[in-house]
Amino acid sequence: MYCQEMSWEILRTVPASRSLLCDFPVLNVIDATDAAKATFGEDVFGSALASLMASDADAKFLSRCISDLHSFFDEQGHFDRDPTAVSLYLSCHTLGLMDVYNKARRQLRFVITLAHLPEEPRKNKPPAILVTFTRPETYMSLCPILEGAPLHHASSEDVS
């Protein structure tokens, strides 16, 4: 079993895991957990991740974060600074609060986390991005060190 497969299978077994697996660097949805399908609908497959964002500011912020993440990797998804590190989880970044649309086009707020999953040449799998959507109250309860700390909206900083 490999990094992508193992990571994805673990998330799929967590009943409330609202996660999407996206191709890299385009970020079209290639798989979704049951909770993500319930939230975003079955037609989420093939959708661009940015199309789920509820505001232009969030979409721009997401694009900038992906661009920053992409700058660490070459065209094949190898870590530019250390090509020998491709067998490791190369990057995981919590973006913060972002607003997305569910399948009914109702706006919901989640803490969004991205993880870059390296390619798996033996399984002919290119690199991928794992995206998790966690309700703010759940995120805060999982991170006791943050108790009482305000969660800021991710795109509240300048996105120009």
C-alpha positions in Angstrom: 0.0 0.0 0.0 1.2 3.5 -0.8 0.9 7.0 0.6 -2.0 8.2 -1.6 -3.9 5.0 -1.3 -3.3 4.6 2.5 -4.2 8.2 3.2 -7.3 8.1 1.1 -8.5 4.8 2.6 -8.0 6.0 6.1 -10.1 9.1 5.4 -12.8 7.1 3.7 -13.2 5.0 6.9 -13.9 8.0 9.1 -17.6 8.5 8.9 -17.7 12.3 9.1 -14.6 12.9 7.0 -15.5 15.5 4.4 -12.6 15.2 2.0 -11.9 15.5 -1.7 -9.0 14.0 -3.6 -7.9 16.3 -6.4 -5.5 16.0 -9.3 -2.3 18.1 -9.1 -1.7 20.9 -10.2 -5.1 21.4 -11.9 -7.2 20.6 -8.8 -10.2 18.9 -10.4 -12.0 16.5 -8.0 -11.1 12.9 -8.7 -12.7 11.2 -5.6 -14.8 12.2 -2.6 -15.6 10.6 0.7 -19.3 9.8 1.4 -19.6 12.9 3.7 -18.2 15.1 0.9 -20.6 13.6 -1.6 -23.4 14.3 0.8 -22.3 17.9 1.1 -21.2 18.8 -2.4 -23.3 16.3 -4.4 -22.4 13.4 -6.7 -21.7 15.8 -9.5 -18.6 17.1 -7.6 -16.4 14.7 -9.6 -14.5 16.6 -12.3 -15.3 20.0 -10.7 -12.6 22.5 -10.2 -11.9 22.9 -6.4 -12.1 26.7 -6.8 -15.6 26.4 -8.2 -16.8 25.3 -4.7 -15.7 28.5 -3.1 -18.5 30.9 -2.2 -16.7 34.1 -2.8 -14.2 35.5 -5.3 -11.9 36.4 -2.4 -11.9 32.8 -1.2 -11.3 31.5 -4.7 -8.4 33.9 -5.2 -6.9 33.0 -1.8 -7.2 29.3 -2.6 -5.5 29.8 -6.0 -2.7 31.7 -4.3 -2.2 29.0 -1.7 -2.2 26.3 -4.5 0.3 28.4 -6.5 2.5 28.8 -3.4 2.3 25.0 -2.8 2.9 24.3 -6.5 6.1 26.4 -6.4 7.7 23.8 -4.1 7.3 21.1 -6.7 8.4 20.5 -10.3 6.1 19.4 -13.1 6.1 15.8 -12.0 5.2 16.7 -8.5 8.6 16.1 -7.0 9.8 18.3 -4.2 12.1 20.8 -5.9 14.4 21.2 -2.9 15.0 17.5 -2.2 14.0 15.0 -5.0 14.8 12.1 -2.6 11.9 13.2 -0.3 9.1 12.2 -2.7 8.2 9.1 -0.6 7.2 11.4 2.3 4.2 13.5 2.9 5.6 16.6 1.4 3.3 19.3 2.5 0.3 19.9 4.7 -1.2 23.3 5.2 -4.3 24.5 7.0 -5.7 27.5 5.1 -8.2 28.5 7.8 -11.9 29.4 7.5 -13.3 29.5 4.0 -16.9 29.6 2.7 -18.0 27.0 0.2 -21.3 26.2 -1.5 -23.0 22.8 -0.9 -25.0 21.0 -3.5 -28.0 23.2 -2.8 -25.8 26.3 -3.3 -26.1 27.1 0.4 -23.1 28.8 1.8 -21.2 26.8 4.5 -18.1 27.6 6.5 -15.3 25.1 7.0 -11.6 25.0 8.1 -9.9 23.8 4.9 -6.6 21.8 5.0 -4.6 20.8 2.0 -2.1 18.0 1.8 0.2 17.2 -1.1 0.4 13.5 -1.8 3.4 12.4 -3.8 3.3 10.4 -7.0 3.2 6.6 -6.8 5.1 5.5 -9.9 4.7 1.8 -9.2 0.9 2.3 -9.2 1.1 4.8 -12.1 -0.5 7.5 -9.9 0.5 11.1 -10.4 0.7 13.5 -7.4 -2.5 14.5 -5.8 -3.9 17.0 -3.4 -6.1 15.9 -0.4 -8.5 18.6 0.7 -10.4 18.3 4.0 -13.3 20.4 5.1 -13.7 20.5 8.9 -16.5 22.3 10.8 -14.9 25.1 12.9 -16.3 23.8 16.1 -14.9 20.3 15.4 -11.5 21.7 14.4 -11.3 23.7 17.6 -12.3 20.6 19.7 -9.5 18.6 18.0 -6.9 21.3 18.6 -7.1 22.0 22.4 -4.1 24.3 22.2 -6.3 26.7 20.1 -9.0 26.8 22.7 -10.3 30.4 23.0 -8.2 31.5 20.1 -10.3 33.2 17.3 -10.4 31.5 13.9 -10.0 34.1 11.2 -11.4 33.9 7.8 -8.6 32.7 5.5 -9.2 35.3 2.8 -9.5 38.2 5.2 -5.9 39.1 4.4 -5.1 41.0 1.2 -5.5 38.7 -1.8 -4.4 41.2 -4.5 
